[in-house]
């Protein structure tokens, strides 16, 4: 099982669910994880990825505590037991 923690306004797409579990059989990497989430919660992919399936500038994805931008980005591999945090940046003034 892959454990996903969804924060900020992205919870609006999950019916305010902060934690989601997805079978590792359904995903292989961050890209397929976001696609699976979008099947479950339509519209979330457009808030996480741009039109080229790259992580939006103001969204951070962490896999087991490591920022995916600093590893293999959207191609970061996932396996059973992994924890993924999807964190939109918070800004205000």
Long-range contacts (C-beta under 8 A, 24 or more apart in sequence): 1-80, 1-81, 2-27, 2-33, 2-78, 2-80, 2-81, 2-82, 2-83, 2-84, 3-81, 3-82, 3-83, 3-84, 4-33, 4-37, 4-83, 4-84, 4-85, 4-86, 5-83, 5-84, 5-85, 5-86, 6-86, 7-85, 7-86, 7-87, 7-88, 8-87, 8-88, 8-90, 9-47, 9-88, 10-44, 10-47, 10-48, 10-86, 10-88, 13-41, 13-42, 13-43, 13-44, 13-47, 14-41, 14-44, 15-41, 24-78, 24-79, 24-80, 24-82, 27-78, 28-77, 28-78, 29-72, 29-74, 29-75, 29-76, 29-77, 29-78, 30-55, 30-61, 30-63, 30-68, 30-73, 30-74, 30-75, 30-76, 30-78, 30-84, 31-74, 31-75, 32-78, 33-78, 33-84, 34-74, 47-88, 48-86, 49-74, 58-88, 58-89, 58-91, 59-86, 59-87, 59-88, 59-89, 60-85, 60-86, 60-87, 60-88, 60-89, 61-85, 61-86, 61-87, 62-87
